[in-house]
Amino acid sequence: MKKAFSLAEIMMAVMIFFMGIVGVYYLFSQGSVELAKSSYVTLATTIAKGEVDRIKTSEFYLIKNENFQGGSWDKIKDGDSIYGIIKFPEDYIDRFEKKIEIEDIIDKRLKKVVVSVRWNEIVKGQEKWRQLNFPTFVSNSRVYIYF
C-alpha cells in the first residue's frame, strides 16, 4: 500500500503546473499589447473625427488646403483648440501626426476631404508607422447637385 507520491510524480505535476502558468502569462501579455494597439486606433479615430467635424462646420468656400494646412504632416499638439476637451496621455500625443487633403470634385458644389492620421508604434522593440485614413465628402447645401 502506497502512502506518498514518488519524486517523478511530483516533478511531473510541478512541470504541468508551470506550463499552465507560462500559458496564462503569455495570454495576458498579448492582451496588454492588443489593448495598447486599440488605444492608438481609438485616439487616431478621435483626432480624425475632430478634424472632419471642424472642416464640416466651416463655410464651404473656406474649405481649401491652404486654410487647413493641407498636404503636409503636422504634429498633434496638446494645445490644439479642437482637442481641449480630450486629455491625451502625454506619452501618446507626441506619436501622432495628421494630414488633411481637400479635392474639388464638382466645382463650388462638392469636395472630397481625406483626414489621415499616423502614429509611431513600437512593435517587438522596433518602431513602425501605422496610418488611419478618414475620407468624407462635403457639399455646398446652398447649391443643388445634378449628375
C-alpha positions as CSV (number, residue, x, y, z in Angstrom):
1,M,0.0,0.0,0.0
2,K,1.4,3.3,-1.1
3,K,1.1,6.4,1.2
4,A,3.1,9.1,-0.7
5,F,3.9,10.3,-4.2
6,S,7.1,9.5,-5.8
7,L,9.6,12.1,-6.8
8,A,8.9,11.5,-10.5
9,E,5.1,12.2,-9.9
10,I,5.8,15.4,-8.0
11,M,8.2,16.6,-10.7
12,M,5.7,15.9,-13.4
13,A,2.9,17.7,-11.5
14,V,5.2,20.8,-11.0
15,M,6.1,20.8,-14.6
16,I,2.5,20.7,-15.8
17,F,1.6,23.5,-13.3
18,F,4.4,25.8,-14.6
19,M,3.4,25.1,-18.2
20,G,-0.1,26.4,-17.3
21,I,1.4,29.4,-15.5
22,V,3.5,30.3,-18.6
23,G,0.5,29.9,-20.9
24,V,-1.6,32.3,-18.7
25,Y,1.3,34.8,-18.6
26,Y,1.7,34.8,-22.4
27,L,-2.1,35.2,-22.8
28,F,-2.1,38.3,-20.5
29,S,1.0,39.8,-22.1
30,Q,-0.5,39.5,-25.6
31,G,-3.8,41.0,-24.3
32,S,-1.9,44.1,-23.0
33,V,-0.2,44.5,-26.4
34,E,-3.5,44.4,-28.2
35,L,-5.0,46.8,-25.7
36,A,-2.2,49.3,-26.4
37,K,-2.8,49.0,-30.2
38,S,-6.5,49.5,-29.8
39,S,-5.9,52.7,-27.7
40,Y,-3.8,54.1,-30.6
41,V,-6.5,53.4,-33.1
42,T,-9.1,55.0,-30.8
43,L,-7.1,58.1,-30.4
44,A,-6.4,58.3,-34.2
45,T,-10.1,58.0,-34.9
46,T,-10.9,60.7,-32.3
47,I,-8.3,63.0,-33.9
48,A,-9.6,62.3,-37.5
49,K,-13.3,62.7,-36.5
50,G,-12.5,66.0,-34.7
51,E,-10.8,67.4,-37.8
52,V,-13.6,66.3,-40.1
53,D,-16.1,68.0,-37.8
54,R,-14.1,71.1,-37.8
55,I,-14.0,71.2,-41.6
56,K,-17.7,70.4,-41.9
57,T,-18.6,73.4,-39.7
58,S,-16.6,75.8,-41.8
59,E,-18.1,77.8,-44.6
60,F,-17.9,75.8,-47.9
61,Y,-15.8,78.4,-49.7
62,L,-13.2,78.4,-46.9
63,I,-12.6,74.6,-47.2
64,K,-9.3,74.7,-49.1
65,N,-5.9,73.0,-48.5
66,E,-4.4,76.4,-47.6
67,N,-6.8,77.0,-44.8
68,F,-6.3,73.6,-43.2
69,Q,-2.5,73.2,-43.7
70,G,-3.4,70.5,-46.2
71,G,-0.9,68.2,-47.9
72,S,1.8,68.0,-45.2
73,W,2.1,66.1,-42.0
74,D,1.6,68.1,-38.8
75,K,2.4,67.0,-35.3
76,I,-0.6,66.9,-32.9
77,K,-0.1,69.5,-30.2
78,D,-1.8,69.2,-26.8
79,G,-2.8,72.8,-27.0
80,D,-4.8,72.5,-30.2
81,S,-8.2,74.0,-29.6
82,I,-10.1,71.1,-31.1
83,Y,-8.5,68.7,-28.5
84,G,-9.1,70.9,-25.5
85,I,-11.8,68.6,-24.1
86,I,-9.8,65.5,-24.6
87,K,-6.9,64.8,-22.2
88,F,-4.3,62.8,-24.2
89,P,-1.8,60.8,-22.3
90,E,1.5,62.7,-22.7
91,D,3.5,59.8,-24.0
92,Y,0.9,59.2,-26.7
93,I,0.3,62.7,-28.1
94,D,3.9,63.0,-29.4
95,R,3.5,60.0,-31.6
96,F,0.6,61.3,-33.7
97,E,0.6,63.4,-36.9
98,K,-2.2,64.5,-39.1
99,K,-2.6,65.4,-42.8
100,I,-5.6,66.9,-44.5
101,E,-6.2,66.6,-48.2
102,I,-9.0,68.5,-49.9
103,E,-10.0,67.9,-53.5
104,D,-12.7,69.7,-55.6
105,I,-14.9,67.0,-57.1
106,I,-17.6,69.4,-58.6
107,D,-16.5,73.0,-58.5
108,K,-18.4,75.0,-55.9
109,R,-20.6,72.0,-55.1
110,L,-18.8,69.0,-53.7
111,K,-15.4,68.4,-52.1
112,K,-13.6,65.3,-51.0
113,V,-11.8,65.6,-47.7
114,V,-9.4,62.9,-46.5
115,V,-8.0,63.2,-43.0
116,S,-5.1,60.9,-42.4
117,V,-3.6,60.3,-39.0
118,R,-0.5,58.3,-38.4
119,W,1.3,57.3,-35.3
120,N,4.6,55.7,-34.3
121,E,4.0,52.4,-32.6
122,I,6.7,50.2,-31.0
123,V,6.2,46.5,-32.1
124,K,8.7,43.9,-30.8
125,G,11.2,46.6,-30.0
126,Q,11.0,48.3,-33.4
127,E,9.2,51.5,-34.3
128,K,6.6,51.2,-37.0
129,W,4.3,53.8,-38.5
130,R,0.6,53.0,-38.6
131,Q,-1.9,55.1,-40.5
132,L,-5.7,55.6,-40.5
133,N,-7.4,57.4,-43.4
134,F,-10.8,59.0,-42.8
135,P,-12.5,60.1,-46.1
136,T,-15.7,62.1,-46.3
137,F,-17.5,64.4,-48.7
138,V,-18.6,67.9,-48.0
139,S,-21.3,69.5,-50.2
140,N,-22.4,73.1,-50.5
141,S,-26.0,72.8,-49.3
142,R,-27.0,76.1,-51.0
143,V,-26.2,74.8,-54.5
144,Y,-28.1,71.8,-55.9
145,I,-26.0,68.9,-57.3
146,Y,-27.1,67.4,-60.6
147,F,-25.5,64.4,-62.0
